[in-house]
Amino acid sequence: MSHLTFDVANHVAIVTMNRPQARNAWSLEMLARMADAWEEIDRNPDIRVAVLTGAGGNFCAGADLKLMHSDQSDNPWHKRFRDEPTLHWRSMLRSRRLDKPLICAVEGFALGGGTEILQATDIRVAAKGATFGLTECALGVFPLGGSTVRLQRQIPRTLALEMLLTGRHVSAAEALSWGLIGRVVEDGAALDAAKELATTIAGNGPLAVQAIKRSVYDGADLSEEDALALELKLGGPIFETKDAREGPRAFAERRKPVFSGE
């Protein structure tokens, strides 16, 4: 059984962490396959949106501590990590942002690396019974997935430090009120809700979607003047595309637009 499944339908890729017996804790195989999934998502023009989720009622419990402290030299995936020293960082999206929107669908536990990779996603849906936490400090280790940098930029610093320094579990209701996630749904419904969002986004002009995402992120730390200049630089060329002609034409003809990404 593959530790990560990757399915594409109707321009939406579903990336599923698939070690339910271990709460989808990361193995070498899962991390390697995850890095490959991110490459495929941005490379493949048929994919417009991606959803990250976990199998068996949990999102991800982070690194598998049992595997981390055992001899992995006989693991067939070990050689790849030896040959590609940054592979695990690419897997965790530590230093990369996908060009295309990435939605996460969280059920159950999202602890340690599960909460770390969540911070690399764009839209976040969680079941009301979901639990979040950065538990590394309680184990005497450091959250190297980017949380000491990203989290304080996504929620108030005092709350980021509370999560980072106590290691306590945070409920979905708290995470929503803090702005760590954007939507809470009934238990068992997170993936369906994420798919619904993904389907809506995938039906929009893909070039416009990607340019909007880039403008939001790349302009975040600029002055308003510079961010507005960047918006013009990124958004202006969109009006010259085939999709920009198709959208208004479809509206006038009272039909659903068929965007080609051109």
N, C-alpha and C positions, 0 to 999 in steps of 0.2 A: 504494500500500500504506500503510495507516494505521500510524503510528509507535507506536500503543498499541491493543491490542484489549481488548474488554470483553465477557465472556460470563457469562451467569447460567443456572444449572440447579440444581434441587433446593435452592434457598435459598442457594447458594454462588456468589459472584461471583469470576471469575478475571480478574485484571488483568495483562496481559502486555506488558511493554516490548518493542517490536518493531522494532528496528533491528539485526538480527543482524550485518550487514556492518560495523557500528561498535561491536560489543560492547554494543549497547543503550545507547550514550551518549545523554544527553538532548539532544533538539532542542526548539525552541519548541513545535512541534506536540505532541510527547510530553508535555511539561510541562503544557501547557494541557489536553490530554485527561486527564491524570492528576488534575488538580484537579477536573475535572468528574466523574471516576470516584468520587472520595471523596465528593463531594456526593450522587451517586446512591446510593451504598452506604448512607449514613446516612438518606437520605430515603425509600428504597424499603422498605416493610415486608416485601416478599417476600424480601429479601436479609438473611440472618442472620449470615453469615460471609464474609470476603473472603480471597483468596489473591493475593499479589503475586509475580510471577516474571518471567523474561526468556526471550526466544526464542533459539534457535540455539546453546544450550550455554553461554551466559553470563548472569549476572544483570544487571549494569549497571556500566559503566566510568565512571560519573559524568558530569559536564558534557562536552560535545563541544568541546574546546579550539579546534578549527579553526573551528567555527561561532561560538564565543564572541568570537573576535578578527577576525571578518569582518563586512562590512556586511550587516545583516539587514533593512534598511529595505524591501526588495522582498518579503520573506517575508510571505505572507498572514496568518501568525499574529502578526506583529510588532505590529500595531495593538492586539491584545487586551492584550499585556503593557504597552503604553504607557498604555492606558486603565485597567488594573487593576495598580497598582504592586506589590501584594503577591501577585500570581498565582503567581510562582515559589516563594514561601515556602509558600503553600497546597499547591502541587504536592508539595513535599518533606515535607509534614506537619511543618514546622519548629515551628509554634506551635499545633498542633492534634492532638488524639487522637480517633480514630474512636470512636463509641459502640459499634460492633460489633467483634468480634475480627478482627484482621488477622494473617494467617500469611504468612511469606515462604518461598519455595522457591528456594534458591540453587544454581546450577551455575556452574562456571567462575569468572570474575572478578566480584568485588563490590568495586570500588575507588572511592576518593573518595566522590562522592555515592551510590554503590551501598552503601557501608558506612554512610553517614550516614542514608539513608532506612531501612535495616535497623533502626536504633535506634528508629524510630518504630513498629515492628511488635511484636506481642505474643508470638507463637510463631515460632520460627525453625528451619527444617530446611535442612540443607546437604549436598551431595554431598561425599564424602571428598576429591575433587580440587578443591574450591572454594578460592578465595584471597581474602582480605580485606585491606584496607589503606586508611589515610587518607593519601593521597599529596600533599596540598595543600602541606605545608611544603616538600617537596622541589622544588616548582615555584615557591616563593616567594610562595604565596598562603595564604589562611586558610580553614579548613573552616567556612563560615558556615551549614551545614545543621543546626547544633545540637550538634555532637560535643564541643566543649569543655565543654558543660554536661551533656549526657546520658550520655556514655560513662563518666565517672568515677562515675556513679550506677548503672551497670550492670555494670561490672567494677572490680577494684581500681584505685585511682588511679595507682599506679606503672605498671601495664600500660596504662592509658589514655594516660598521658603517653609511654610508649614508642611506642605506635602513632602518637600525634599528632606527636611531635617527631622521630621517625626517618623516618616515611613508609614503613617496610619492609612487605613483604607478610607476612601471617599465614596459616598453613595452617588447614584446617578442624579438624584435631586440636588445634592450639593454641587456636583460637577456642572449641572445646567445653570445653577444660580451664579456660579463663578465664571461662566463663559467657556469652560473647557470643552463642553459639547454643545451642540445646537438644538437637539431635539430628543425628547424622551418618548418612547412608545411602550406598548404593553410587552411583557415578556414573550419572547418567541417571534416578535414582529419586526425586529431591527433590520434583518436582511431584506424583507419585503419593502420596508419603508425606504431603505437605501436604494434598492433597485428602482423604486418608483421615481426617486429623485434623479437617478442615473439615466433613466429612460427619458425623462423630460429634458435633461441637459444634452443627451445624445441626439435629440431631435432638433436641437438648435444649430446654428451655423458653427461648425467646428473651428474655423479660423477665428471667428469673432470670440468664441468661448476661450480659446487659448490666449488670444491677445488681451482679453479682459483679465484673465487670471494673472498674466505676466505684469500688466499695469498695476494691479492691486498690490502684488508682492514687491515688485521692483520700485514702486513709488512710495512704499510705506515709510521709509527712513529719509526721504528727500524733503526739502522744503516744499511748501505748496506750489510755489512758482516752478520749481524744477519738476515736480510730479506732474503738473499740468502740461508742461512741455513734453514730458515722456508720454503722457496719454495721447497727445497729438501725434507723436512719432509712431506709436504703436497702433493707434486707432484709425488714423487717416488712411493708410493703405488698405484697410479692410473694405472701404467704400469702392475700391477699384476691382474687387473680386467678383467672380461669377456668382458666388453665393449672395453677395450684396444686391445683385440684380434679381436673383431668384426669389428672395424673401418678399420684397414689395410686389413682384409680379404675382406670386402665389396669393398674397393678401388680396390683391385686386381681383383675382380670379376665384376667390373664395375656396381655395384648396390648400391642402397641407404642403408646405414647401419641401422640395427634395434637394437637400444640400449635398454638394459633391466635394467640399473641402478645397475648392479652387477659386 
